[in-house]
Amino acid sequence: MTSPTPSPSRDPGLQPERTRLAWRRTTLACAVAAVLAGRAALHRGLSPGALVAVALCALAWLGFLLVTQARISGLGTGRPSPLAGRTAVAAAACVVALAVCGAALLA
């Protein structure tokens, strides 16, 4: 009976770094969208509805930032785990919420 052969060590190359940069770039784009939504609300005058929309934009951005930081820290290992379904849904929900809040402020 032979023992199983150990798997060769994985050489991920630059893939984790590219993925990390993509997450950071997307977070920066969300930050810009949140800031522009806040600027639009301030430019028109802060009504209670606009204030709620700005707060929701900031909350969505913070949620996406938390998801991004969790994913980036997970990429630091030799063999990163796949993106969990809940994490993917949370990231998508934050992006959609940010887009909806931003569109509501511009309307």
C-alpha positions, 0 to 999 in steps of 0.5 A, spaced: 500 500 500 502 506 497 501 513 501 498 518 497 503 523 494 503 530 496 501 535 491 506 540 488 506 547 491 502 551 487 505 557 484 500 562 483 504 567 480 501 574 480 494 572 480 493 574 487 496 581 486 491 582 480 485 580 484 487 584 490 488 590 485 481 589 482 478 589 489 481 595 491 480 599 484 472 597 485 472 599 492 475 606 489 470 606 484 465 605 489 468 611 494 468 616 488 460 614 486 458 615 494 462 622 494 459 624 488 452 622 490 454 626 497 456 632 493 450 632 488 445 632 495 449 638 498 449 642 491 441 641 491 440 642 498 439 637 504 432 635 504 431 629 509 430 624 503 437 626 500 440 625 507 437 618 508 440 617 501 447 619 502 447 615 509 445 609 505 450 611 500 455 611 505 453 605 509 453 601 502 460 603 501 462 601 508 459 594 507 463 594 500 469 596 504 468 590 509 467 585 504 473 587 500 478 587 506 475 580 508 477 578 501 484 581 500 486 578 507 484 571 504 488 572 498 494 573 502 495 565 503 498 560 499 492 557 496 486 562 497 479 560 498 474 561 493 469 567 494 464 564 498 457 565 496 454 570 501 460 574 500 459 575 493 452 576 494 454 581 499 458 585 495 453 585 489 448 588 494 452 593 496 454 595 489 447 595 487 445 599 493 450 604 492 447 605 484 440 605 486 442 611 492 446 615 487 441 614 481 435 617 486 440 623 488 441 625 481 433 624 479 
